[in-house]
Amino acid sequence: MLNNKANNDLHERFAQNVDVGIMIFEQAWCYPSFAGMDPDPVGRLLEIPSVVAMKQVGLYTLPDVFTMLDRYHDCLAYIDTSDGYTMTVCLGYTLGN
């Protein structure tokens, strides 16, 4: 299992070798190290210039999602394919601001 530093190093090395935007995609079912990344490790990954998006798969807690949207809304495209979860997050975020 990768710790946060190893996860960041992995993404940095990947970013140095591709010329495309990178989407953070939590895949706990496949890579346990990505399970429940909290806002701080996500912020460190966003320091990599080519990291531009995050795909939600429902393993983040709602407070963490609100924190990430609040902190990183200007530099992160938030993508979700779960309509119910997205609606809950968007409604909660809108009502909170």
N, C-alpha and C positions, 0 to 999 in steps of 0.2 A: 504494500500500500504506500502510495506517495504521500509525503508530508507537504505542507504548503510551499516550502522553498523548492522542493523537487518538482512539484507541479508547475510552479512559476518558471523554473529553469527549462522544463520541457516545452512550455509554450514559447519562451524566448527563443530557444533553438529552432523550433518549428517556424516561427515568424521570420527568422533570419534567412530561411531557405525557401520561402514562398513569396510571391508577389500578389497576394490576395488578402482580403479582409478575413479575420478569424472570428468565429462565433464560439463563445464558451458554451459548452453543452454538458450539463450535469448528467452523467450516465452511471448512476450508482449501481444499476443492475449489471453493468458490464465492467466498470472501473470503480471499486469501492472508494478510492481516494477522492472521487468527485462528489461523494455523498454529502449533501447539506453544506456546501461551501457557504460560509457566512459573508457578510458585506466586506470585511477587511481583506480577505484573500481575493475576492472579486475585484476590489479596488486596486490591489497590486497587479493583477492581471491586466487591468485597464491602463496601466502605465506603459504597456507594450503598445506602440502606436498602431499596429495593424489589428488589435483586438477591438472589434466594433459592435459586437452583438452578443446577447446571451439568450439561450433558449431555455425556457422554463419547462420543467417536467413534473412539477408538483412536489419536489422533495425539499424545497426551501420552506421555512415557516413563513406565515403571512407577515409577521413583524419584520423579518429579514428582507422579504420582498419589498415592503414599504420603505425600509431604510435604503435598499439599493436603488429604488426608483427616485427617492428624494436626493440621494448623494450623487447619482451618476446619470440622471436623466438627460443631461446635456452632452454626454459622450458615449451613450450606450443605446443601441436598438434592442428593445425588449420583445422577444418573440415567444408566442405560446400557441400551441395547437389544441389546447384544452379550453374550449369556449367558456365552460362554467367557471373554471378557475380564473381565467382572464377577466371575466365580468366581475367577479368578486373582488379581485385585486384592483381593477380600474375604479370600481365604485367606491371601495374603501379609500383608495388614494385620493380620488376626487373630493370626497366628503371631508377628508382630513386636511386638505389644503385650502 
